[in-house]
């Protein structure tokens, strides 16, 4: 695909109008929305209104007049259709790690100590495994990690209490078959917990259709809610009222403003709220979700997924054609791939330095250490263009051919890599 072809595809793209709703610096190719989504243009005004009017003028009255108290549920209802859930089943609160702690604890409670294993992948995002290790220890259980997805079925036996997986792997972009793995886990008597951090807003998710047990996800990647945006949590309705989640804060109480000394859990997903919601952060996320309302009118998730597949396939094809020394580490079958592509380089090439050289040229992806170290490129269908694909591969080719990545400044690592 040459640049003229890419321009033609962009002109025909049904989602092209969505790009105008984001602030993207001129000349920048931003392929890191799988780490931090771009800023929606409406967000500063929305947050400013929350600060100046709702907080500055109306003060504490805004818990009622501006509906602050209902924001976690209101935003959850807006996320629900994008992850295959219903209104009233999703809550926006806390971080992905905290929500994962809640649902893993609940899942192990449901198993009543009869099973002692939480099964996950060694390549899972580390915080998920750290949280799982902590919760398992508290329950006298153990975390067992597999080296490859193909090893998962062998551990779904009478010892397995919970299968905990990230729907799209953060390194490789490999996407699990949620329905199949959930079914296998439940047939073995285990519960299925899913992390949707790299799925929500970019690929189809059907929690109810898959009969999953619990799910969590973040608001700052493909949902574009801003750095550290609140996360979301979902529990299948069949589990509501069966157990308590462990962080029994006041807003998860059945009657928080009764101020009784003993805890009584709220019905449904409300129990999974803990403390006072971060209103400024929720306002930013609410503004970002407005873009998804527009996307629904332009084809919804079907159009988003179609564009995601087209962008990633075009990127892989361009890399294959221009860079034979580069290895595509993401699955080549689109049904097994999320909305990102990971590349590895020859051993003698400093992968981190190559990404820094790319960024200096205005192409922003990211680096993930490990074996092998990876260049990672995320394709956010709401604002990424086909011309971005062409320009990114051309820049990567130039960096590798010129050897510019060897400049000393590109090897210095910051705190965040």
C-alpha positions, 0 to 999 in steps of 0.5 A: 500500500502506497501513500496514495492508496492510504489516502483513498482508504482514509477518504472512504473510511466511515469512521473518519469524522471521529478524528476531528473530535481528538486533539492530535498534534500536527505532524504526529503519528500517534500509535500508542493509544493502547497505553494512553488514549488521545485527548478528546477536544471536548474534555478540557471544557467538560472538566473546566465546567466541573471545576468552575461551575459544579465545584466552584459555584455549586459546591457540595450541592453538586452531589445532587444537582450535577448528579455526582453521586450517580456518575459511577453507575451512569458511566458504567451504563455507557460502557456496558454495551461496548463490553456485552453487558446491560445497564445496571451491571457495570460500575466505574470505580477505582483502578483496574488493579483494585477492581481485580482484587475485589473480583478475585476475592469474590470468586475465591469466596464463591469457591468456598475454599474447595479449590486452591488454584488461580490459573493465569499466563506468565506473560500476563500484565504483571500487576494482574499476576501480582494482585492474583498472587496476593489474593491467593495467599490470603485465601491459602491458595496458589497462583499457577502460571502457564508459559503458552496459551496452549497450556491452559486446558491442562490446568483446568481440573478439580484444583482450579478455582479461577481462570484469570486472563487478559482478553488481549495480551498486552505484549503480543496483542494475542486475543483469547477466545473468551467464550471458549475458554470461559466454557472450558473453565466452567465445565471444570468447575472454575470461574472465569475472570477477564481483564479487558484493559486492551479490549474495551473500545477497540474489539468486540466483547460479549461478557453475557454471551460468553457467560463470563463470571467477572470482568475489569478494565481501564478507562485510559487506553482505547476509551480515552479517559485520560491518564489514570482514568478510573477503571470499571468492574462487572460481575455476572448477575448470577453472582450478585448477593452471593458474597461480599467483595473485600473492600467494604467501603461506605458507598458500597453500603445498602444505605450509605447516608444512614451512617449505621455502624455495621456494613450491609452490602448494596444490591447488585454491582453497587456493592463493588464501589468503595470510597468517594468517586473522583469526580474530576477524573469521571468528568474527563471519562464521561466526555470521552464516552461522548465520542463513542455515542457518535461512533455508534451512529457511524457503524458502532463496534462492527465498524470499529473492529473492521477498521482495526483489522484493516489497519493492523493487516496493512501495517503487518503487510507493510512491515513484511514488504519493507523490513524483512529483518523485522519479526511480527510477534503478534498473531497474523490471523486477525481473529486472534489479534487485538488492535495492536501489533508487536515487532521484534528486531535482530538481537544486535539492535537496541529495541528501546533506542529504535523506539526513541529514534522513531519518537524523535521523528514524530512516530509514537509507539512504545517499548516493552522489555522482555524476551524478546524486547518489543516495539509495540504499536496500537491502532485506535480506530477512532482516530488512527488513519491508513496514512499513519500506517504508511508513515510509521513503517517508512520512519521505522525503515529509515531509522533501521537503515540509517542506524540513527538509533545508535546515537547516544541520546536514544539509549538513555532510559527515563523512569517510564519506558 
